[in-house]
Amino acid sequence: MPDTRPQPERLPEPRILPPAEALLAAESGGGTPCERAAPERIRKGTPAFRRIAFAMLAAGFATFALLYAVQPLMPIFAREFSLHAASSSLVLSISTGLLAGGLILTGPLSDAVGRRPVMMIALFGSALGTLGSAVMPTWHGVLFMRAIIGLSLSGLVAVAMTYLSEEIHPEVLGWSMGLYISGNALGGMLGRLIVGVIVDFVSWRVALGVLGGLGLIAALLFARLAPASRHFRPTPLHWAHLRAGFALHLRDGALPWLFAEGFLLMGGFVTLFNYISYRLLAPPYLLSQAIVGCISAVYLIGMYSSARVGALADKLGRRRVLWVVTATMLAGVLVTLARPLPVVLLGMLIFTFGFFGAHSVASSWIGRRARQARGQASSLYLLAYYLGGSIAGTLGGYWWHLAGWPGVALFIAALLLAALLVAVRLIRVPPLTAA
């Protein structure tokens, strides 16, 4: 007769996952799809979307305001501390360089402890660092505080794209990423505008103090509005996971090209705004520091292009849009070679439109392409992005001394020609999904 006694429950055999699959399981929290069921991602038009939109707008503002507001002050630093133009550019390059280095740790750290806490610490740290730089008596002291600002901001820029990719519904990810980058554009404009204008009436120390206060307000707004992560799954901070994630991204068919694109785009952007002030303060223009600061209003076009081009990329595909906005940047910098001031300003406008659009497309592409260890993927992109600004931004100073603005413009054009070739190369990369 058959044995009808209850049989002990047999447990399934343990399955040993390959390294990449194990990394994905760790990142997603493991378990079955039902066990991993999470709340629906945030959609446009909901209260949660409005909160996250305003929070990320404030965070984006603080990032570019605190990082780039020193650009119009470079000629002032050169005079006050008796510096070469390339040496005065260190006030920005040291921040972007330390920011890039910090991304190696802050991205994976956010994978372990969460996105929102890392971003909050970054915002408060960078605001306090800006206040500190305003009271430093020596050039080396100013550079030290600027290094602190760069390290602090690495915790924001490493995490922001991943935070949005995890929490926002994919249908509006490009639009929301563009809105965050619009905050970057707003911060870049207002930071340069505020500092560039008021430095004609007060010292650069007071100007940086005002900016640090605005950074604290942005940090408080973010802390009040940013929703807690609902789709974050912690990944233990193990070197094996880090190595596996880095190797996975570097073997991908598209991600290394996107990292290179970020390096080239940001290198060109920072170089133009580092040295355009020197050109406009000199003959034949002889503009005042306040008027040069007002020219940063061209960033307004970046607020439009980042959101508009991001939405267009959601509709048409990133590979169809990226090369167009990269070519737009190249055209813009070539227009700045003209002598009439209105034409130079038009070239800056075209260039800025293209940059913020291209960055919006490339950064949202990272979030779509990386299926595992997304925090690391974002960190690698931004590492290349800010290294481009740091390295090219300083090298541009030597081109300024060698050949003036034509030398700087042709240096930027060479970077953007390489970026255009990379964008064309990305068209031929097979997509993982429609991207």
N, C-alpha and C positions, 0 to 999 in steps of 0.2 A: 504493500500500500504506500502511496506517496506520503512523505513527511509533511504534516500540516502544521507542525509547530512554527511559531513566529521565528523568522530568520533575522539574525542581526543585520542592521542596515550597513550596507557596504559603501564605504566612502570612495569617491572617485580618485583615481590615480593622480598624484600631483603632476602637473605639467610644467616642464622647464622651458621657459621662454627664451628665445634669442635675445641678445642684448638690446636691440632697438625696440623689439616688442615689449620687453620688460620695462624699458624706459617709458613707453606709452602707457602701460598698465599702471605704473607708479604715478605718472602725471595725472591720469584720469581718475585715480582713486580706486581702481580695481573693481571686481564684482561684475555682475551681469548688467545688461542695459537697464533692466527694471530697478536693480538695486542702485544704479547710478542716476536714476531719474532726478532731474533738477528742475527748478522753476523755469518757465519760459524766459528766453532772453528778452531784454528790454527793447520795445518797439517805439518808433517815433509817435509823438502825440500823447504819450502817457506822462503822468506826474514824475515817475522815476526817470524818464528820458530827459525831462526838463531839468531835473536836479543834476543829473550827470553831465548834461550839456553845459550848464552854467559853471559847475565845478571844474570841468576840464578846460573851459574857456579861461577861468581864473588861473589855472595851473599853467596853461600855455602862455598866457600873458606874462606871468612871473618868470618863466624860463627864458624867453627871449629878452625881456626887459632887463633882468638882472645880468644876463650874460653879455648882451651886446650894447648896452647903453654907454659903455666906455669908448666905442668907436669914434664918435665925434670929439672925444677928449684927447685922442692920441696926439694931435699937434700941440695941445696944451702941455701934456706930459713931456713931450720932446723939448719944449722950451724950458719948462720949470726944472726938469732934472737933467738937462743937457744931453739928450739922447738922439741917436740915429733913428730914422723912421722905422727900420726893421726892429730895433730894440724897443721902441715905444709900442709896437704891435704885440709885444709879449704880454701886455696887460690883458689882452684877449686870448692870445695863443696859449698862455699857461692855464687859463680856465678851461678852454676847450680840450687841451691835451690831458689835463687831470680828469676832466669829465669822461673823456674816452677811456682812460685807464680804469676809472672807477666802475665803468659798465661791466667789466669782466666779472666783478664780484656782486654788484647790486642786482643785476638781472637774475642770476641764480639764487641770490639771497631772497628775492621776492618770490621765487618758486617755492621756497621753504617756509617763509613766515607770513606771506600775504602781500598783496599789491598796495592796498590803501595805507597801512602803517609806514611802509617805506617811502611813499610819496609825501606823506605828511611831514616826516622828519626832513626830507629833502627841501621842502618849501620853507620850513622855519629855519633850517640851517643856512640856506643861501641868503635869506633876508637878513639874518644876523651878521653873516659874513660881509654883506654889502655895507651895513652900518659900521662894521669894524674897519673896512677899507677907507672909509671917509675920515677916520681919525689917525691913520698911520702916518708918522712923520717922515718916513723915508721911502724911497722907491722900492727897496727890497721888502719893506713891510707891506706896501700896497700889493706887490706881487704875491706875497704869502697869503694875504686874505683873499686875493683872486683865485689862488689855488684851492683854498677852502670852499669857495663858491662853486668851483668846477666839480670838486668831489661831491659836494652836497647835491648839486643838480643831477649828477649821474643817477641818483636814486629815483628821480622823477622821469627823466627821459628814457631810462631803461625799462620802465614799467608801464608808462602811459598807454603805449600802443597795445601791449598785451592785455591790460585791464579793459580797454575798449573791445578788443577782439573777443574776450571771454564773456563780457556782459551785454554787448549790443547785438541785436539780431543781424545776421549776415546781410539781409536785404538793404540795410541802411548803414552798414559798417563804413563804406567809403564816404558817405555823407558826414557821419559823426567824426571820422578821422579828419576829414576836411575842416570840420568845425573846431576841433582841437588845434589844428594847424593855423586856423584863422586867429585863435588866441595867440599863437606864436607871432603871427604877423602884427596883431594889435600891440603886443608887448614890444616887439622890435621897433615899431613906429613910435609909440608913446615914450618908451625908454630913451630913445635917441632924441626925440622931440623935447621932452621935459629937460633932460640934461643939457642938450645943445642950446636951448633957448635961455634957460635961467643962468647958465654959466657966463653969459654976457653981463649979468647983473650981480651975481654972487660968485663965491669961489667954487671950484670943482668939488670941494669937500661938502659944502652945503648941498650941492646938486645930488651927490651920491647919497647923502643922508635922507633927502626927500625920497629918492628911489627906494632905499631900504625900507622906509616906512610903508610905501605902497606894496612892497613885497610881503610885509607882515600882514597887511589887510588881505591880500590874495590868499595867503596861507590860512587865515582864519575863515575866509569864505569857503575854501576847499574843505576844511575840517567840518564845517557846518553842513555842506550840501552833498558831498560825495557819498553815494550809497555804498554800503558794505558789499563786498564781493559775495555773489550768490553761486557762482560757477567755478570758483577757485578750488583746486584740489592740491593740497600741499605735497611737494616732492622733497624727501629728505635730501639734505645738502651733502651728497657723497661725491668724491672725486671721480668715481667710476661713472656716475650719472653724467657729470659734467663732460668728461672725455667722450662718452658715447654720444651726447647731444651735439657737441662741437663737430665730431667726426661725421655725424649724420647730416648736419647742415652743410658742411663743406663738400660732401659728396653729391649733394643735390644738384640737379641740372640747371636750376635758376637762381638759387639763393646766393652763391658766390658772385654771380654777375650783378645781382641787386646790391650786394655789399659794395662792389666796385662803383656802381652807379651813385650810391650815396656819397662815397669819398669824392668823386669828381664834381657832383652837383654842389655840395657844400663848399668844396675848395674854391670853386668859381664865385659863389655867392659872397663868402666872407672876404675874399680878396677885393672884389669890387667895392664893397662898402667900407673896407679898411682904408682905401687910398683915394676914393673919390673926394673925400674931404680935403686932402692935400691939394688936389687939382682945383677945387672950387674956391679955396681960400687964396690961391695964388693968381697972378695975372694970367689971362686978361679979365678974369671974373672978379676977383677981390671981394668975394661975398663975406659978410660978417658971420661969426660963429652961430648966431641965432638963426640966420637965414639958412645956413647949411643944415642946422638941426631940423628946420621945418621941411627940408627936402625929403626927410624920412617919411613924409606923408605918402610917398609912393608905395609904402607897405600896405596901404589901404587896398590896393589892387590885389595884393596877396590874400587878403581876407576873402575877397570875392572868388579868386581863382582856385584857392585850395578847396573850398566847399563845392564850387561849380564843377571843377575838373574831377574831383573825387566822385561826385554823383554821375558824371559822364562816363567815368571808368567803370562804375557799377553797371551802367547800361550797355556800353559798347565793348567792354573788356579792357583790361589794363595794357595789354600788349599793343593794342591799336592806338592808345592815347599817349603812352609815355614818350615815344620818339617825337611826337608832334610838339609837346611842351618843352622837351629838351632842345629841339631845333629853334623854338621861340626864344629861349634863353640866349642861344648863340647869336641869333639875329639882333637881339637887344644890345648885347655888348659891342657888336660891330657898329651899331648906330651911335654909340657913345664916342666913337672916334671923331665924329663931326665936331666942328668948332662952335657953332651957335648954341647958346645955353638952352633954348627951348628944345632943340633937337637932342642935346645930351640928356635932358630930363625925360624926353620921350623914350630914349633908349633904356634909361633906368627903369621906366615904367614897364616896358615890354619884357625886360630881363626879369624883373620882380614877379610879374604875372607868370612867366614860365617857370621860375624856380619853385614858387609855392605850389603850383599845380603839379610839377614833376615830383616834388617831395611827397605830396598827398598820395599820388598814385603808387610810388615805390614803397612807401611805408605801409600802406594798406595791403599791398601785394605780399609783403612779408607775413602778415597775419593770416592771409589766405593760404599761402604756400606751405608754411611750416605746420605740420600736423602734430609734431611732438616737440617738447621742450621749447615752447613758444617764447618764454622769457629769454632763453639763450639766443634764439634767432633774432629777436628784437635787439638784444644787446650787441650782437655781432654787426648788425646793420648800423646801429648808432655809433659803435666803436669806429667803424670805417668813416661814417658821416662826420663825426667831430674831429677825427684825426685829419680828414681832408681839410677842414676849416683851420686847424692848428698849423699844419705843415704848409699848405698853399698860402694861407694868410700871411705867414712870415716870409716865405719866398717872394711874395709879391713886392715886399719892400725893397728887395734888391733890384727887381725889374724897374721899380720907380726911380731909383737912383741911377740906373744904367740908361734908361730911355724914356723916363717920364710916363705920362699916361698911355701913349701908344705901346710902350713895352708891357705895361700892366694889362692893357686890353688884349693884346695878342697872347699873353700868357694865359689869361682866362679863356680866350677862344680855343687855345690848344686843349685845355682841360675839357671844354664842352664838346669839342669835336670827338674826343675819346668817349665822352658820355653818350654822344649820339650813336657811335658805333656799337656801344654796349646795348643801348636800347633796341637797335636793329637786330642785334644778336639774340636778344630775349624774345623777339617775335618768333624765332624758329625753335624755341624750347617747348617740348610737348607739355601741355598743362596737366596737372593732377586732377583739377576740376576746371570748370569754366572760370577763367580768370582774365 
